[in-house]
């Protein structure tokens, strides 16, 4: 296989699907050499099959806003790959959602899920519904209308959605309520990220952020460094950033910045527990405004409009917001400000130019599909608890999450160690995930 040939074909077939093309290119570049050592993959056309989703559902979602006006959005579910388990992946509600965005996320999810060591295929879904400024009632009505269509496509052994940007515990609750009514069964295994009193796993809300910090600790340990005392800059203030702030602080690092679409909040003395708790209020408000943090804590927090978290002096950068949020210029600014490590927590948070810059300037870099896999891994643990009708303690879930993140790091080291001894985490994660999915596809025949 030649990456350039496959990419030329995909570009002609899917013009303008830039996120999808970017995600595919990154994986194919990483695996090309290894792939070409396996003629059986080439003969079974594994790559050609793997870059296409198994199927995509598209549906209209109609709901009524608080003014009584009828609103129409589009809903999607991309079932990407089910070689190693049922389709699994989050739902994203964001005004910029397109099929390209969900295809990139479903493609990434396939390899990420393979890295978790749990049997889960890859999927993603969502809608161009914009939660910003919506009331709680509007969110509920939208979730109910969305599930009215989605429920036919999902099931505990078929496809198990969860949250993503714009979809948290509250939305999963409304989605599940409607699913239960339509399906006429109490089958909690159909969604993950549920409330802890009705089948949700303890620690699922924290899991993506906690897992990211466990992975970062592993990376630093391998490099002979310690996270204690490090300054950490974090983008976003949603669920993932929240979990990362808790664990980074607990491990003795200082979170000196969080950000939003409006700008950055600099926190020179480090974020406090009170401020971390306030992030939940900010998320629930649907205002999407980080300045609310400095309004609430003016003495500790300095807000600068229009600036990113990457403008703040730090040792470690943790992008926790959105794809392509960190550009090559941002990477250069980070380096100039003394940053020496970037662990990508958002899916494809760094632009290709930024990754290239990090890798060629001695800055440790690890990709989202390894770093953020603790979220979906804990979803997998939630599925196990639901299937066996039991509930584990927080300590049990945390121990399993930690073990999984250690294992993901080991897989990256195994497949990513270069002849000069350095570790290419991008290659490592991509090859490890790819080999598992490719082998399963091969063994299951041409379907
Ligand atoms: O990007 C992700 O891994 C998620 N949004 C979580 C998916 C899941 O099924 O828990």
Boltz pocket constraint, residues with backbone or C-beta under 6 A from the ligand:
constraints:
  - pocket:
      binder: B
      contacts: [[A, 88], [A, 89], [A, 90], [A, 91], [A, 109], [A, 112], [A, 160], [A, 161], [A, 162], [A, 163], [A, 164], [A, 165], [A, 192], [A, 347], [A, 372], [A, 373], [A, 375], [A, 376], [A, 377], [A, 379]]
      max_distance: 6.0
